[in-house]
Amino acid sequence: MEGISIAKLLIIGALIVLLFGTNKLRSLGGDLGSAIKGFKKAMKDDESGASKSSAEEAPAERVSHKE
């Protein structure tokens, strides 16, 4: 079974451009980029919130046992 060659990918890309047009693809790319940026920002906010809460929930002092 043959894999997807570069020539086939170029033909598929040309068909997509012909079907949707460059303006539609450009706006789709911008929307996708802003969605990824928003997701990364939310992940950073979540990680910083988790580190703050773990610092607040520090364990109590250890008790040493005398023998």
Backbone hydrogen bonds, N-H to C=O, Kabsch-Sander energy under -0.5 kcal/mol:
donor,donor_aa,acceptor,acceptor_aa,energy
5,S,3,G,-0.6
9,L,5,S,-1.9
10,L,6,I,-2.3
11,I,7,A,-2.0
12,I,8,K,-2.4
13,G,9,L,-2.5
14,A,10,L,-2.3
15,L,11,I,-2.1
16,I,12,I,-2.1
17,V,13,G,-2.2
18,L,14,A,-2.3
19,L,15,L,-2.4
20,F,16,I,-2.6
21,G,17,V,-2.1
25,L,21,G,-1.8
26,R,22,T,-2.5
27,S,23,N,-2.3
28,L,24,K,-2.1
29,G,25,L,-2.4
30,G,26,R,-2.1
31,D,27,S,-2.3
32,L,28,L,-2.3
33,G,29,G,-2.4
34,S,30,G,-2.3
35,A,31,D,-1.9
36,I,32,L,-2.1
37,K,33,G,-2.2
38,G,34,S,-2.3
39,F,35,A,-2.1
40,K,36,I,-2.5
41,K,37,K,-2.4
42,A,38,G,-2.2
43,M,39,F,-2.2
44,K,40,K,-2.2
45,D,41,K,-2.5
46,D,42,A,-2.2
47,E,43,M,-2.3
48,S,44,K,-2.4
49,G,45,D,-2.0
50,A,46,D,-2.0
51,S,47,E,-2.0
52,K,48,S,-1.7
53,S,49,G,-2.0
54,S,50,A,-1.9
55,A,51,S,-1.4
56,E,52,K,-1.6
57,E,53,S,-1.3
58,A,55,A,-0.7
64,S,62,R,-0.6
